[in-house]
């Protein structure tokens, strides 16, 4: 097999004609700032798609998470229970408000926050817990109804980080609607993109109004510039909103394409000692990234034994991008002093990180190219 002339990416933007149309409208009307029709239309369309009452388009998913943490009234010393196996952006905003993260292990059947471990933490920390941040990993929803019920039982604000799971459903309900505050992302590698950007969503319309106020430097409604509290420059550009607005029209198409990529890996690798990233029966992922784990009895460093790093380096030689699974937050040097809660002696996230790999899931990858990628992976065993 020859090296690909053009790189096969993990997940790059897949662009249509509407994005250019809406961006050109912003140029033509000179709405080049953080207000404009694209922003208004994007916010409305996203609320309609997900079935929520209010939203605010922001500069990034991280900005949305930060405002969610602020709306949850997280303050110095407050405990926030967080998904352990996720990207740092999920949990860093807790530190912005000087809260303290406690990391909750994932479970084997969704790779997401384990509700049993969550309840152990809720009992352990009691009234010190201000909020719970649950991430839907790689496009697969967590057990969101169980987590929501626990948050209600223990009076903790639930924040759903649906940055990776837009269009996924759990028991026929859209992810990004289960929390009091919910976050989606339009980063360049997501299932739809604005090149950057994100959104905060909630059924609490007053809270979203507050978030809009904070995102525009908390400027008071006076003809002069007056500020009574700390604000942020977090609003989305009307140009970025134009891209995201065009992409949203194709979200279900992208989801269907991602699903076919996952299924081709599932079928193509079925004879290998590997498992694809799992989901429970009443969950419908958006299949954002296809991932595998190598079975424990076939994993190792010896001759003939495949490892995720061996596969990653081999794919790289053929100009194919793949990436390790998210390294759990409790293993990150930045958070080495934080508590980690699991069930029994299990450390599910660390095991998945050790044996797992994210495979190229690019919508621009052809079926023929994916067939070659599958053959490269097979040859690693």
C-alpha positions, 0 to 999 in steps of 0.5 A: 500500500502506498502512502496517501498523497493527501492527508486523511484527517481525523475529522475536518470540516465538510462544507456546502454552498449555504455557508458561503451564501450566509457569510457573503450576506454578512459582507454585503450588509456590512454586519461584520461584528458580534450582532447580525442576522446570522447570529439571530437565525442560528440561535433560533434554529438551534433552539428549534432543532434541539427543542429548548427555549433559549440560546446564546451564540458564543466565541467557543464551547469553552466560553459557554461552559464558563458561563454555565459554571457562573450561572450555576453560582460556582464560587471559591471552594465549591465542589463540582463533580466532573466527567473524568475522561474528557477534554480539559475544556470541560473542566477548566472553567471550574478553576476559572471560578476557583471551584474544585473539581472532583473527577468521576470515573466512566463506565464500560458500556458508554465510556461516559460518567458512571451514575453509580460513581456519581452517587458515591461522590454526591454522598461523600461531598454532600452540600459542598457539591454545587454542580455536576458537569457531564460530557457526552464522549465522542458523540455518545450520550451518557445515561442522562436520565439517571444523572439528571435524577441524581442531580435533582435528588442531591440539589446539584446543578446539572451542566451537560457538555454536548460539545461532541454529541450534537444531534445524538439522542438518548431515549429519543430526546436530544443531547444538549437538553438534559442539563439546566445549562447545556453546551454545544461546540462549532469547533473546526473538528466537530460534526458541524462547524463555524470554524470556531464558536459554541453555544449555551442553551437552556429552558431558563430564559432569564439565565440565557439573558444573563449570559448574553449580558455577561458575554458582552462585557456586562455593559449596563444599559446606559448611553455611556459605558458603565459596568457594575460586574465583571464581564467577558468578550465572549460573543460570536461573530456574525461571520462565524454564525453564517458558517454554522448556520449553513452547516446546521442545515446539513447536521442530519446528513453529517450524522448519517455519514458519520454512522456509515463510517463507524459501521464500516469500521465495525464490519471491516475490523470484526475479525480482529481482537478489537471493540468499537466505542460502545453505546446502549440500546436506547441511545443513538450517537452521532458517531462523531469519532469512531474509536477502538479498544484492543482486547485485553488478551491481545494487548501488549508490547511483545512481538506480534502484539498490537498497541494503540501507539503502534497503530497510530504510528503506522497510520501516520506513516501512510499520512493518516491521522489518528489520536489517543483516547482522551487521557483522564483528567485525574491523570493530568499533572494540572489536576493531580491533587483532585479527588477521583471517584470510581466504583470498587477498585475499577479505573475504567477510564485509564483502561480505555485510555491505555487500550484505545485509539480514535480512528480517522472519521473524516466526512471527506474520506472516501469509502475506498480510502477507509478500506485502505485505512482498515487494511493498514490497521489489520496489518498491525496485528 
